[in-house]
Structure formats: C-alpha cells, structure tokens
Amino acid sequence: MRKAKVVMVQGTGSGVGKSVITAALCRILLQDGWTVAPFKAQNMALNSYVTEDGSEIGMAQAVQAQACHIKPRAEMNPVLIKPTNDTGAQVIVMGKPVGNMSAKEYVSYKKRIKGVVKNSFEKLCSEYDAVVIEGAGSPAEINLKRHDIVNMAMAEYASAPVIIVGDIDRGGVFSWLVGTMELLTPRERRMVGGFIINKFRGDKSLLKSGIRFIENKTGKKVLGVIDYFKDIKIPEEDSLSLGSWALNGRASVVEDGKRIRIEVIALPTMSNFTDFDYLATEPDVHLRYVKRGEKIANPDVLIIPGTKNTISDLKYLYDTGYVRAIKDRVNAGVILAGICGGYQMLGRKIIDVKRVESNIRQIEGMGYIDMVTVFSPEKITRQVRVKERGSGLAVSGYEIHHGVPRGGAQKGRGRENFSEHFNIKNPVWGTYIHGIFDSSEFRRSFINHVRVKKGWQPVFPEESFNQDMEYDKLAGMVRDNIDIRYFYKLLNGRKHGRNI
C-alpha cells in the first residue's frame, strides 16, 4: 500500500545537476521531519557502490541515501547500466549483473524489467513518508520515449510532479527549458510542476526578464535559481565533473607551503573516480587528473584507478606511452598505487579468455606484483574490512570486480583481499578496495607517510572533513534559493498513477 508523497527531478540534459538537486531535496525533507528515500529506475554510470548485501547500484543513489540518513539498497536503483564501449554495456538488475548487451538488445530486454522497477518503487513508497525520484538525461529524447522507464513514463506511473532542472552555466538555459517543454506531449507537460535554474554566477536580478518570459511562455513556475557553488563537496555521479574537487580543494596552501602532489591517470573507462574526492579535501594535498594527451608531471604519488575495461585501458596506457612514463616515475622514487583494475594492471598478466570485459584475451601487466589476473563471468561485489599492513589501521570499503588473482605468489589463495599488497610503506602497492581514502584516519596516515618520506613533518589538521555537514550546507543553500512553500505544494498535490 503506497503511503509516500513523491516528487521527481528531471533535467534538460545530462550533467545539469539532477543528482545534486535530488540529494538536496532529500536532506531538506529529512530536516523537516520526513522519512525519505531516493529512487532512480535506471542509471547509466561507471561510478557505482556496493550495498551491505553485495548489491551494486549507482553511486548517486548511495550519496542520496546518505543524505537521507538511510542505508543504500538495490530498490533505490533497480537497473544500473555500466558502459563497456561505445555500443555495449553491462546490465545490472537489482544489484546483480544479468549480462552484456548492445543498445538494441537492451531495448528489447526492458520489457522484462518494468515489473522490477515498479516493485522497487512501491516497496520504498510503503516504507517512507516521501520518495524523491531522479530522471536520466532528458525527457525530450523522442527516440527513447517508446520504451522509457526512467523519465516521464516513471513520473506518470508514480503520479509525481516533475521539476525540470536546467544548467545556465553552459548557456542557452531558456532555449533548453522551452525546447524541452515543446517536445513533450500535452499530457507530459501537465505533469511538469516547475523549473529550477542551476549553476548561476552573478547578479540574479539580471534574470528577472528571462524568468518572466519562461513562466509566461510555458505556464510553469521557476521555483528558484541555484548558485554555482565551489565550497560544498558532494560526490558527483559521472566524469563530466571530473576534477571539480581537485580544482576546488579545501585550501590552496598550508602553513609551511608544502603540499603532496598526487596524480590520477584518467583512464578512458575509469570507474569510481570518487575514490579520490576526499584526498582533495586535505589542505596539504594537490590532486590532479592526467587526462588524454596530458603529460604526467612530477608527482609524489601516482594512482591508477578502477576501470570498467581493464585490458582495454591497459592497452591505452601502452599505446600512449604512459606505461613507460609511469615506470620512469617509479624508478625516480614516485609512489605508485593501483585501485581495483589499476591494481590488476600492476601484476604480471591479465587473462580474459571468456571475453568478460574485452575482445582482447590476454595482455602483459606492468610486472610490479607477482600476480596473474583471470577474468570470470561471476562478479564479486561485497563490502569488506581489512587491516592495512603499513599503518595497521582497519580500513573498510567495497569490491566490484570480475578478475581474480591466480598464479605466482597468489597460487591457490582463492578470492581474498590480498592485503599483503595493501601496504602503503611499499613503493608500489595495490588493493581491490574502493573507498579507502574516505576514511580520514587512513587518508591522513597515508599523506603523512608521504610527507615523512620527503623529509617533511607530519601534519594533523584540526578540522576534519565532515560529509554530513556538506549535505546540510547543500540543503540550506537550496532551501534559501527556491520557493520552498511551492515545493511542498507540489509534493502534496498528486494522488494516483497509471502503469508504465
């Protein structure tokens, strides 16, 4: 029996801020005494999270759940699509992979998962006072409407008033908003409750004429204008915002002017890039992503991140000369670390004879670790807690990988965490665990190890980063810049729905 009030956040396109606005509305409702949960029927992202029961969901919904003070679960994102190349993707339903599909194959498969989407949504609605639904991309993608399960079809099923978010920082926000409305059917237009203009810089009084025009043209209210903010740190959903935390760290200098330089190789199919967001919050760290065509500078630490296509991305590193550059830096004393797929690249060899991730069946690794990785169709997704050998600190996180170590020093060891390679005192180290730098204690231990290695004194900042406070800052900023009474009017306005 559905009891929840619902509202939906859609956008004029990808990267306009739907996920962050959804998180803000979730926290506002929580602050006002509601129990609230996020929901996104279908998410396409390489940035994912593993729940307590081993289900894999989009990172955005895990972040939104954190804003709600609840544990992430598969019902919040029943369908996750992780692209493997330009035309294919791994499809994950209720947290478990069901196979790799082309775009056409997935369109046919969608018919089989509508019930999963509806059941997940109804379960959340039966448990919470409110559910904030997030759309995907744009509702005006007319070629996708026939088999839509995530935008207006979801809004109609949920009887959810829709708030459309537009990004003014990219320019053309008025044409985006009007154009989106023009491409909706009359029935869909009636479901739109209003607009939010996001990422504004400057004097808002200059927008008054534009807002009046939009409201007169569409008959829909502009709920508010949200400032482009740099001082609130919310994990982003995808790599469109790659490096935003790195560019906008908590401080540009420390008292002694000494900063640890950390560079992360931005792989073509890099996943879980939020693994490094918290490093950028440290006052004595300068974090940089090395993007295609850019040179590795002279860092103190070089990190190879996770990837959705390990062999293909390792080939990219060979073809572009990055492997040679990485080895030169290690020979010069730079610390090299690998996370998940990056960890696999540090071994002797990667084998994928069953073509789980790639059509390339085998590739030589960098040879730093005596380990051969073999890919199998079974996917390992689990939360873990291990002890890092160098500091002795307990570190928690989650694993998401198909490849498992075999041979060499790992022969017969099975699917373990291989914590002997997770030792920050080694010049080269690796781990399968995502989220290790989220721990302030471990993060500071690692940074201070690098400082001591350079002959610097350890630093212990008095102020530690508090993610929960960031959600409160976000909610306060959004609350102050929208018509909150109108938002609640929308939330309380609809009664029933139809099938998708």
Secondary structure, 3 states (H helix, E strand, C coil): CCCCEEEEEEECCCCCCHHHHHHHHHHHHHHCCCCEEEECCEEECCCEEECCCCCEEEHHHHHHHHHCCCCCCHHHCCEEEEECCCCEEEEEECCEEEEEEEHHHHHHHHHHCHHHHHHHHHHHHHHCCEEEEECCCCCCCCCCHHHCCCCHHHHHHHCCCEEEEEEHHHCCHHHHHHHHHHHCCHHHHHHEEEEEEEEECCCHHHHHHHHHHHHHHHCCEEEEEEECCCCCCCCCCCHHHCCHHHHCCCCCCCCCCCCEEEEEECCCCEECHHHHHHHHHCCCEEEEEECCCCCCCCCCEEEECEECCHHHHHHHHHHCCHHHHHHHHHHCCCEEEEECHHHHHCCCEEECCCCCCCCCCEEECCCCCCCEEEEEEEEEEEEEEEECCCCCCEEEEEEEEEEEEECHHHCCCCCCCCHHHCCCCCCEEEECCECHHHCHHHHHHHHHHHHHHCCCCCCCCCCCCCHHHHHHHHHHHHHHHECHHHHHHHHCCCCCCCCC
